[in-house]
Amino acid sequence: MNEEWRRKLKQQREVLDEPPTMLEPGTWGQIPLFTLPRTLTDTTIRAVAGRSVTGWERARPVVAEMAAEHGLSAGWYYKVAEMVRLALAVREAEGTALLPEPALRDLPTSGDAVRLVLLQVGLLAPAPAPLRFSQADQPSRTPYITAPAPIPPPAPRQCRDCLAWLPGGHRGFRCKPCRHWRSKRARGQCQRCDRGNLPLRDGRCRGCHPYRLLDEARPATARATQLMIDLPIGVGGPARPFPVDEPPVDDDHQAPAWHTGRGQEPLFTLRREWSPVLARLRRRPPGEPPLTEAARQLVEEFAQLRRDGQSPD
């Protein structure tokens, strides 16, 4: 097995005369200002193939023991070994003693096996709940996973046809309107955005069709489209009646809305509706409403200004 590993390393070194600079070790213990997902490809794997990675000497016997225990092939061993080395290189680049478990989502494959290996050698910071990295159930092909975590819901992504932003948990790669268009219309190349294999109406795809009148008035906008967000419009079924016999909800003790982060720009700007707050205050008994100390001082200063501005009469 070691001879096969050396042969594969030699082949990878011959492909790359000058390996690119990738996943260079970072400063240990430094907290990153931004955490972004990494794009790890075959080029990244080849770049770290001949590099000495910290922790690989501890992880290599664990991968070999796992392959021998479950009767897995040498191909499985080399595939998982590549992913373990890649994960350890990411750990060095992040400068952390323990690789966060969510970082395994960036691996091209074998995230579940790498998770078990790094947990056994003590180089992984586990998530509060075990994560699942395979996108399909594989009970017969993954015997080393005795109790796999459930398949995670799909993350937010774009519709393949209209490029609308789909919310997390949406199954499939197209929104419902685009699926309806695909079942009713012929496919071709859109005359506006030049994308192919899309259902068309009057030569335009669903994302470009609403702009036909705007394009006639302003030809300069012949390709621009506005970002769309595909949100559920409601829950089907009969309307639920109002609970007239139930006691009113005491919303005086409900927690207020969380403050947004300082400097964070809102995605949508909506006018606030203060009538529920005013109705809550009107239902309170006479007296001052509960205020924080800073708010109470502000009220006292305002009252003093009112008193100072009044005449003796």
N, C-alpha and C positions, 0 to 999 in steps of 0.2 A: 504494500500500500504506500509506503514511503517513496519507493521508486517511481510509482505512478504520479505521485504528487510532485516530485522533482521534475519529471518529464513535462508535466503540464505547466509548471512554473517556467521552464526553459522555453516552451512554445510561446507563452505570453510575453516573455522578455524579448524574443525575436520579433514579435509583431510591433512592439514599441521601441524604436531606437532611442528616442528621448522621451521617457514617460512624462506626461504633463503634470503640472503642480496641482494636486487635488488633495483635499482633506489633510492639509498640513497641521501638525499638532499645535494646539492653542495653548494659552496660558492656563495652568492648572488652578482651579478654584475661582476663576474669573466669572462673574455673573454677566451673561450677555445682555445687551441693551434691547435687541430684537431677537426673537426666535422665529425662524422661517423654515418651512419644509425644504428638505434637500431633494434634488433630482439625481438619483444614483442609477447609473447605466452600466453597460458592459465596459465602457471606457474607464469608468471609475474603478471597476473591479480589477481591470488590468493594471491600472496605475498603482494600486496598493498590493499587487500580487507579490512583488519581490521586496516589500518593505517589512521591516521588523516592527510588529505591532505589539504593544504592551498588553499582556493578558492572554495572548494566543497560546503560549506554552501551557497554561493552565486549562484552557478550553479544548485544546486538541485531543487529549485523552478522553474527555467527556464525550466528544462527538464520536470517537471510535468505539467507546463502550456502548453508546446508544445504538449505533449501527449493528454491532455484534449481538446485542441483547435481543433486538427485534428482527434480526435476519434481513437487514436492509442491504441494498446493493452498494458497490463501490461508487457508482454514479451518484447515489444519494449522499454518500459521505463527502465527495468532492463538492457537490452543490451546496450542502449545508456549511461545509468548512469555508467556502468562499463568502457566504453570507455572514458567518460569524466573524471572519477577519474584517469584512466591510463594516459591521456594526462596531467592532472594537476601534477601527480607524475613525468612525464618527465620534466615538467616545473620546478619543484623543483630540480630535478637532474641536469638540465642545469644551474640553478641559475639565471634565467632571470625573470624579472617582467612580460614580455609578451612572450608567447610561439610563436615562428615563425611558420607561417602557413605551410611551407613545412614540418615541423616536424610531421604533421598529417598523412603524407604518411606512417609512421611506424606503425600506428594503424592497428590491424588485420581487423577491419570493422568499419562501421558507421562514416567514416571520415567527410562526408558532414554534418551530424547532429551535430557532435561535433564542427565543425567549426562555425555553426550558434549559438550554445550555448555559446561558448567562446567569440564570437564577441559581443553577447548581454550583457555579464557580464564584458566586457572590459579586458579580460585576453589573447587576441590573437593579435599578430602583423600581420595584413593582408599583403598578398603579393601584389605587384603592380597590378596584374591582378588576379581575383578570380580563385582559383584552383579547380579542379574536382578530386574526390577520388574514386568514383564508376567507374567500368570498363564497365558498360552497362547502357543504357537509362532505367530509371525506373519512367516514368511519373505517373503511377497509384499507385506505392508503396511508393513514396516519396512526399506526398502532401505538406509537409512543405517547399519544394524547389520550388519556383515559376519560377525562371529563372536560371536553372543550367548552369554552365560553360560547354563548349564542352569537350568531352572525350579527355584526353591528348594523344599524340602519344606515342607509346610504347618506353620504354627506351632501351638503348643498353643492349644486353644480349647474351647468348650463344645458338647456335643451339643445339637442343636436340639430334641430331644424331652424327654429326661430331665435335661438341663442338667449331665450329668457332664462332668468335665474330661478332655478327650482329649489324649493325649501328642503331642508334635511328630512329624511324619512320617506321621500317620494320614490316609489319604485319605478324603474324604467329610466330610459334616457331621453324621453320626449314628453312634453306636456300633453294634457288631454286634448286641447284644440288641435295640436299638430298631429296627434294620432288619428283624429277624425279626418283631417285633411288628407292624410296618407291613404285612408281607406276609400276616399271619394274621388281623388283627383290623380291625374297622370303625372309622372315625374319627368323632370328635365332640368335644364340649366336656367337659372333665374336671369332675366335680362337686366336686372338692376344691380344685384350684388355679385353676379357671375359665379355663384356656387352651384354645383351640380347635384344630381340625384335628389331633387327636392320636389314635392308636390306643388304644382303651379296653378294659378288662376290668372288668366289674361297675361301669361308670360312672367308672372311674378310669384315669388314664394310667399308664404303667409306673413313673414316678418316685413317684407317690402310692399305687400299689397296695400296697406293703409296709406302709403305715401304717394299714390299715383296722382292725386290732385295737387299735392304740394310740389311734386316734380314738374308738373306742367306749368305751375306759376313761378317756381324758382328752380331752374335746371341745375344750379350749383349744388343742390342737395341730392344729387342723383344717387349717392351711395350711403349717405349718413343715415343711421337709424338710432332711435332712442332705446336705452336700456329698459328691458321689461322684467318684471318680477312676477312669476306665476304663483299667486297665493290662492288657497282654497276659498271659495266664495260662500261657504256655509256647510251646514250638516243637513243631509237629507232627512226626510221623515216628517211626521206631523208636528205642528207647532206646539210647544210645551206651554200649558196654562200657567198663569201667575199664581203663586201660593198664597191665596187670600186667607186661609185658616191658620197659617203658621204665624208665630209671633214675629214681630219685626226684628231685623238683624241689628244688633248693637254694634254699629260700625265706629263708635267712638274709640275703641281700643284697636282698631285695625292699623297695621303699619303703613306709613305713608310710602309714596313711591321713592325708589332709590334715586339719589343724586347721580347725575352723569359725571364722567371724568372731566377734570378741568382741561380746557382746550380741545375737547373732543367735538368735532363737527357733527351735527345730527344728519342722518340720512333723510328724514322727513321732518318738516317744521309744521306742527299742528297747533291750532289755537286751543288753549286750555279751557276746559269747562269747569267753572268754579261753583255752579249751582249746587252740586252735592255737598261741597264744603260749607256753603252758606246755610243749607238746610240742616246740616249737622250742628252748626253753631246755634241756630235758632231753637233747636230742641233741647239745648242745655239749660239748666236752671239759671236764674239771675246770678250775676257775679262775673268775675273776670275769667276768661278762658285759660286753660293751662298753657303757660308760656315758659320758654327757656329763660335763663337769667339774662342772656344777651337781648332777647326779644323784650323782656320786661323793662330793661333799662332804656331801650329805644322808645317804648310806649311812654315811660315817665318823662323822657326828654321832650317828646312831642307834646305831652300834656303841659309841661312847664312852659314851652314856647307859646301854647295857646293862652295860658294864664297871663304871661308877660304881655301879650298883645291885646289883652282886654282892658277896657277903660274902667275906672272905679265905679261907674254907674252899674 
